[in-house]
Amino acid sequence: MIPWWGSSQPTQAEPTIAESLAELGRLFAVVSWRMEMATVEVERLRAKVEATKGVMESAATLLAGLHQRLTDAGTDPVALAAITDDLASSTDALAAAVAANTQ
């Protein structure tokens, strides 16, 4: 049977131009909101990468300095003890910084 000719099922009226424009406006608003959320997320990730990069650069500097201090200390037990103490506190600070950047 022809849908518009005696069908028992109601036919859907074609949306008006105004209704179509309103639907496009709603879809545009959803897309805009999602883009804003994606931009916020990308910025958050960028900041986290920068912070992590800073921690890694600090760790590299610490290791280079440690190597030089160990070389300079030679076998002097007092100098080696001071380096050991500094290394322990630096390790704790580095661990705290890494833990803070993983959250």
SULKAQUI-V455382 format. One line per field, one symbol per residue. ss: DSSP state (A for helix, B for strand, O for the rest). psi: psi as a letter, one per 30 degrees, with the letter a starting at -180 (. if undefined). burial: 1 if it has 24 or more other ideal C-beta (glycine too) atoms within 12 Angstrom, else 0. A space follows every 10 residues. Layout:
# SULKAQUI-V455382
ss->???
psi->???
burial->???
This chain:
# SULKAQUI-V455382
ss->OOOOOOOOOO OOOOOOAAAA AAAAAAAAAA AAAAAAAAAA AAAAAAAAAA AAAAAAAAAA AAAAAAAAAA AAAOOOAAAA AAAAAAAAAA AAAAAAAAAA AOO
psi->kkegigkfkk lkkkkleeee eeeeeeeeee eeeeeeeeee eeeeeeeeee eeeeeeeeee eeeeeeeeee eefcgjeeee eeeeeeeeee eeeeeeeeee ff.
burial->0000000000 0000000000 0000000000 0000000000 0000000000 0000100000 0000010000 0000000000 0010000000 0001000000 000
